[in-house]
Amino acid sequence: MSDRYIKEITNISSMKVLTAVIHKEDGMYVAKCPEVGTASQGKTIEEAVANLKEATELYLEEFPLENSEAPLVTMFEVNIGAAVKESARA
């Protein structure tokens, strides 16, 4: 086997799917990776995710992930009107 082939197999076996949480802030998209704790931004969603990927890869070169289970990501609802009414009473 060639060295290039072995390197490609090694890269494939070390791939991991991570989560990107994205929100818009001051006209920029901010992307955060909750599993690693990295964040980046960009003018578009695609740019923010690409920048997050680069930042996360650089971070993981210095601080590799320990073997852990993928986090459970879920959503929940809150009643904002109730929170506003409670703070108005205080």
Backbone torsions as a table, in degrees:
resi	resn	phi	psi	omega
1	MET	NA	144.3	179.6
2	SER	-80.4	158.0	178.4
3	ASP	-61.7	-36.7	179.5
4	ARG	-63.0	-43.3	179.8
5	TYR	-62.5	-43.7	179.6
6	ILE	-64.1	-40.7	179.1
7	LYS	-64.0	-40.9	178.7
8	GLU	-64.1	-41.3	178.0
9	ILE	-63.9	-42.6	178.9
10	THR	-61.7	-43.7	179.3
11	ASN	-63.9	-40.5	179.4
12	ILE	-65.0	-42.6	-176.8
13	SER	-70.8	-17.2	-179.6
14	SER	-101.0	11.7	177.7
15	MET	-75.0	143.2	177.7
16	LYS	-141.0	138.4	177.3
17	VAL	-90.1	125.9	179.7
18	LEU	-119.1	170.1	-176.9
19	THR	-100.3	140.5	171.6
20	ALA	-117.6	122.5	174.6
21	VAL	-104.8	123.5	-171.5
22	ILE	-121.7	136.1	171.9
23	HIS	-142.1	160.3	-179.1
24	LYS	-97.4	133.7	-177.4
25	GLU	-143.5	119.8	178.6
26	ASP	51.8	43.3	177.1
27	GLY	79.6	0.4	179.0
28	MET	-117.6	154.2	173.5
29	TYR	-94.1	128.5	178.9
30	VAL	-108.2	127.1	-179.6
31	ALA	-116.2	132.1	179.6
32	LYS	-126.1	143.9	176.7
33	CYS	-109.3	104.9	-175.8
34	PRO	-67.7	-27.4	-179.5
35	GLU	-68.4	-33.1	-174.0
36	VAL	-107.4	-33.1	-177.7
37	GLY	95.5	11.9	179.2
38	THR	-88.5	158.8	178.6
39	ALA	-149.2	153.6	175.1
40	SER	-157.9	-179.3	-178.4
41	GLN	-146.0	168.3	177.6
42	GLY	-165.6	166.7	179.3
43	LYS	-73.1	-25.4	177.5
44	THR	-125.9	165.8	177.0
45	ILE	-60.9	-44.2	-178.8
46	GLU	-60.7	-42.4	179.6
47	GLU	-66.9	-40.8	179.0
48	ALA	-62.7	-42.7	179.4
49	VAL	-68.2	-41.0	177.9
50	ALA	-62.3	-41.9	178.1
51	ASN	-66.9	-38.0	177.0
52	LEU	-64.6	-41.4	178.2
53	LYS	-60.0	-46.6	179.8
54	GLU	-62.9	-45.9	-179.8
55	ALA	-62.3	-40.3	-178.9
56	THR	-69.0	-41.9	177.6
57	GLU	-61.4	-42.7	178.5
58	LEU	-64.5	-42.0	178.6
59	TYR	-62.2	-44.4	-176.8
60	LEU	-70.0	-20.4	173.9
61	GLU	-63.5	-35.5	-179.4
62	GLU	-90.9	-34.5	-175.5
63	PHE	-130.3	81.3	-177.4
64	PRO	-60.8	148.2	176.1
65	LEU	-70.6	140.6	171.6
66	GLU	-81.0	156.3	177.4
67	ASN	-64.8	117.0	179.5
68	SER	-146.2	160.4	178.8
69	GLU	-74.5	153.5	177.1
70	ALA	-66.0	142.3	179.8
71	PRO	-70.4	155.7	174.9
72	LEU	-89.6	120.5	179.5
73	VAL	-107.6	127.7	-179.7
74	THR	-140.6	176.6	178.4
75	MET	-126.8	155.9	175.2
76	PHE	-146.7	160.3	-178.4
77	GLU	-106.6	147.8	172.2
78	VAL	-129.1	150.5	177.0
79	ASN	-94.2	102.3	-175.9
80	ILE	-70.2	-35.6	179.5
81	GLY	-59.1	-38.6	179.3
82	ALA	-66.1	-39.7	-179.9
83	ALA	-66.2	-37.8	179.0
84	VAL	-67.8	-42.5	179.2
85	LYS	-63.8	-41.2	179.8
86	GLU	-63.0	-43.9	-177.6
87	SER	-71.3	-26.9	177.5
88	ALA	-70.9	-30.9	179.5
89	ARG	-73.6	-28.4	-173.8
90	ALA	-70.4	NA	NA
